Amino acid sequence: MSIDACEPKSADPAGDYRAAARALGPLLEAAAEEIERRRELTEPVLAAAAGSGLFHLLLPRELGGAELPPAPYVEIIAEVARHDASTAWCLGQANGCAMTAAFLDPAVAREIFASPRGVVAWGPLGPAELAAVPGGYRLSGRWGFASGSRHAHWLGAHVAVVEADGTPRRRPDGGMVLRTLLFPKASAHITDNWRVVGLSGTGSDTYAVADLFVPERYTVLRDPAAKPRQGGALYCFGASNLYSCGFAGVALGIARRVFEAFVELAGDKVPRGARHLLREDHVVQSEVARAEARLSASRAYLLGSLARIWREVSRAGRLTPEHSLTIRLASTWAIHQSRDVVERLYYAAGADAIFAGSPFERRFRDIHAVAQQYQGRQAHFETVGQVLLGSPAEGIMFTF
């Protein structure tokens, strides 16, 4: 279905998906160590997540997806992350990729996403060459950080469109014109190189193609002004904004579970050389209160901003640069606050936190991996600060 403007759809069906995320918890807790060891999600986890529709939360309803508004989507990702961050990260990545379906030829979108296991994976811009040929493009290049590529059946490649003289083509706002090309994973060479400190279970390998023909209908231009062929207000947001807030949800979920684990530990532990339970220590009491304030405030800022922006986009049919900046600030802030809470509670837990299999050790590594990637970079604060200090917001758009 073609539409001329982004319009709101029917009532939010998020309740069933929240319940599915909660129900997935025990399976994730049991599988977490195997996911970490194998560096990929286990088959039972994949089957349960796909069967519950969790890979298609941001897929258009016309294609069988949930097409959830951003705020409940973030809540669902955070709930999964309480139990296993790698699974939540893979869901966030797959759902961001699924937003492309709204801009594809509907027949192509159904081919890729019709199955509940229809998952696309891709990484950020990499060294690539793209040549226009009759009927499509010839693509060569290499891309990394393809989270979820081990269970995906399709891959994508973001490539800068260049002019005849080799310079990048620019949009009116100065941003590069990018094209995303989709192709079966079997067409690519995968390099198993995902050996990292945290988020090990995402299997974010590197992939490459050489002189691969990709038909035109399997490609989309990544343009903030592009109109979706199907779906409503959600597709005004752009995948980058949903990556940003979704991965903030991962961070909030990790931190909330560490907070819960610390409260439980503090009720039983008497630190070496002390006479009282950890929970009776005045410094610990203050630390726990501050952690609760940080987590609750950053979550409220993120979810409240998303709910307000959703209402405004639904009315106006467009996402403004100011909206994007707010999402970026709230998401980056939530990631950094979550990291700080995990760090402080990890140290407050003492030696109990250092053992593999504890509620702290893997999550300590995972939260630092979350904060190290693009969505958590410190430079986002500078970008937003520039606008708050008077620089124009136009041209500051995060498109993928």
N, C-alpha and C positions, 0 to 999 in steps of 0.2 A: 504494500500500500504506500503510495506516495503522498506526502503531506507538504504543505507550503510553510508551515511554522511549527515550532515545538509546542505541543499542547498537552495538558495533563491528562492522564488516563484515569481508570477507575480506582476504587478504594485500595489502599495498601494491603497486600496479602502477606505481610511479613511474619505474621504470627506462626504459621506452619513452619517457616524456615528457621525461626528462632527455636522452636521446639526441636527441629531436626538437628540443629547445632548442639543443643543441650544433650540430646540423645546420643550424639556421636562421642561425647566426652569419655565415657568408660573405655570405649574401643581405642581412642587415641592415647589415653593414659597407659593402656596395656601395650600399645604398639610403638610408643615413643622411642624406646631404646633401639628397636629394630630399624625404625625409620632413620635414626641417626647413623647406625652402623652401615646400613645399605646405601645411604645417601639418596634415598628415594622413598616415596610413599608406598606402603604395602598394598597388596591387592585387596584385602578386606576393607581397608580405609578408602581406597579409590571406589570400590563398589558401593559402599555405604554413602559416601559423599555424592557420588553421581546419582545414585538412586533417590536421594533426597532433593536433588536439583541444586545442590550447592555450587556446582560449577557454572550454573547458568542464572545466577541471581541478577545479572545486569544484561541478560539477553532479552531482546524484544519479546513481548507476549505473543505477537503474531508468529514467532518461531518456536513457541513452547517454553520460553523463559519466564522469569519472574518479573523482570523490569522494575526492580525495587527502587524507591527513592534512596538517596545517599545515606541519610541518617540511620535507618534500620539496617541497611547493608553493613555499615560500620559496626553496629552492635553485634551482628551475626559473626563477622570476622573476629571481633574481640572475644566472643564466647569460644570460638574454636581455638584461638590463640592461648586461652587459659590452659588448655590441655596439651597442645603441641603447636609451636610457632611455625615449624616448617610446613605443616598442613595448611595453616591459616595463610601463610605467605603464598603457597601454590594456588589456593583459592582466590586470593587477591589478584595474583597475576593472571590467572585464567579468566576471571571475570572482567578485568580491564581489557584483555584481548577480545573477549566476546562482544564488547561494545561496538567493534568494527562491523559486526553483522548488520547493524542498522543502516549502514552506508553501502553495503554490497547489493548486487543483483540478488533479489530474494531467492532465486533458484540456487545460486552459489552459496548463499548463507545457509540454506537448508541442507545442502550437500555436506557442509562442514559441521554444522551444529545440530543436525536433527537428532542424533543420538545423545542420550544423557552423558555419554563419555566423549562427546564432541568437544575437544579441547585444543586450543591454539597456544603455542608458546613462542616467545620471541625475546630478543635482547635489544639494547639500545643501539644507536647508530654505530656502525663499524666500517672498516675500509671496504668499499664496494664500487663496482662499475655497473651502470645501467644503460642499455642501448635500446632505443625504440625500434621495433621491427614490425612488419605487417602482422596485425592481430594481437600484438602484445609487446613483450620486452625480453631481452636477453640479460640475465643477471649473473654476476659473479661477485663473490665477497665472503666475508667472515664476520661473525657476530658472537658475542659472549653473553654470559649471565642470563641464559634462557631458562628461567625457573619453570619447573614442571615439564621440561622437554622430554623427560623419560616416559611420562605417561601421555603426552600429547600425540596426536596423529597428524597434526598440521603444524607447520612453522611459519613464521612471518619475518620479513626483513624490511626495516626502515632504510630508505635510501634517499639521499639528497638529489633533487632534480637539478641538472646543470644546463647552462646555456651552451651555445655552439663553441664559445671560446673557453669552456671549461670552468667558468665561474658559477657559484651556486645561484640558482634562481631565487629571487626574494619576493615575499608578499608585500603588500602596501605598508604593513606595519614593520617591515624590516626583517622579519623572521624568514628562515629558509623554507622553501617549498619542499615538502617531503612526500614521497610515495611509499605506501606499504604494500608489499607483494606477499601473497599467501601461496604456499605450495605444500604438497604432502611431505611428511618427514622423511619418507623413503628416498626422496630426491636429494637429500643433504648428507654430508659426511659429518658425523658427530664425534667430537673429541671429549673423552671422559677426563675432565680436568678439574672437577669440583671437589677440592680438598681444602676445607676452610675451617675457621675457628667456630663459627656459629651458623645457624640455619643450614646445617649440613644436609638435612633431609630434602631440601628443595631440588637437588640434582641439577643445578643451574649450569649445565655444560655449554661448551662452545660448538658452533656448527658452521659449515661452509658449503657453498655451492659454486660450480664452475660452468659458465655458459649455459645456464638453465633457462629454458623458455617458459615464461609465465604469461598466460593469456590475459588480455586487458581486463576481462570481467572478474579476475581474481585479484584485482588491485584497487586501492582507494587513495585519493589525495588526502593528506592530513591538513585540513584547512579549517580554522575556527568558524569560517562563514558557511561551510558545507551544510546542506540540509539532509537530514536522514530520509531514507526511503520508507522506513517503517519505524514505529515507536513514537514516544512522546517526549515530555520535558527532560527526561533523563539524558537524552542524547545531545542536549544543548551544553552539557557540562564538560564534555571532552574526557577522553580516557585518562589524561594526565591528572586531572583533579580527582578522579576516582582512585587512581593509584595512590595519590598523596594521602587521601583520607583513609583509604583501605589499609595501607601499611601503618598509618597511625593507629588504626584499630588493632593491628597485630601487636604494636608496642604496648598499648593500654591493656590488652589481654594478658600479655606476659607479666606486666607489672602488678596487675590485680592478683594474679595467682601467687606471685612471690609475696605480696602483702599478706594474703591469707595464710600462706605457709609460715611466715614469720610470726603471726599472731598465735598460730597453733604451737610453734616451737617455744615461744616465750612463756606459754602457760605450763610447760613441763621442765624447762631447762634451768638448772642452777649452774651459772658459770663457775669455772674453776676458781677457787679462792674466795667465792662469794657465799653469803649465807642465805640469800633470798632468791626467789625465782626471777628470771629475766624480766618478766612483766612488771615486777615491783621496783625496777630501777627507774629513777626519775628521768634520766637521760633517754632511756628507751621509750618511756611513755611519751615524752615530747617528740621523739623521732617518729613514732607511729602516728601521732596526731598530724604532724607536718606531712607525712607521706599520704595520709588520707586526704588532706586538703589539696595537695598537688594533683593526685589522681582524679579526684572528684571535680576539681575546678577545670582541669584540662579537658576532661571528658565532656563536661557541660559546655565549655566554650566550643569544642568541635561539633558536638551534636546539635547544640542550639544554633550555631552559625549555619550548619547544613540545612536544618529545618527552615530557618528564615529564608535562606537563599533559594531553597526549593519552592517556597511559596511565591517569591518574587519572580523566579524564572517561569513558573507555571502561569503567572498573570501576564508577564511581558513577552514571553516567547524568546528570550535571549539571556545569555550569561554575560555579564559585564567584566571588564578587566578588574574592577574593584572586587567583584565576587571571587574571581580566581585568586586574587591576592589574599583575601580573607581565608579561603580554604587552605592556601599554602601556609599562611602564618599559623592558623589553628592546628594544622596537621604537624608541622615541624615542631611547634611548641609541645604538642602531646608526645611526640617521639622523645624529645629531650627531657621532659619532665618524667616520663616513664623510665628512661635510662637512669636518671638521677635517683629515683625511688629505689630501683632494683639495686643500684650500687650501694646505697646507704644501708639498706636492709641486709644485703649480702654481708657487708662488713660487720653489722651489728649481730648477725647470727653466729659469728665466730667460726671455729673449725668445723662445725656441723655443715657449713655451706660448701665446703670444698670437695665433698665426696661425690663421685659419679653416682647417679641414681637418687640423689637428694632432690628436693623440689627447687633448689637454688642453682646448682652448678651449671646445668645445661641452659637454663633460662638466663643466667648471667652472660653466657657466651652469645646466646641468641639476641638479647637486647642490644648488645654492642654491634652485632652484625647489622641489625635493623638501622641503628643510628649511623653506621658508616656508609650506607648506600645513598643514592641520589636524593631520595625523598627526605632524608634527615640532615642534609648538608647545612652547615652554618651560614653559607652564602645566601640562603633564602631570607634570613633575617635582614641582611643588608639590602636585598631587593625591596622588601616591604618597607624598610626604614627609609629608603630613598623616596618612595611615594608619599609616605607620611610627612616627609620634610619638604614636599613641594614638587618633586619630579612628576611628570605626567604618567598616569597609569596605562594609557594607550600604548600598545606595542608590547606590553608585558603579559604575554599569554603563554600558558604551558600546554602544548598541543598534543604531547604523547608521553 
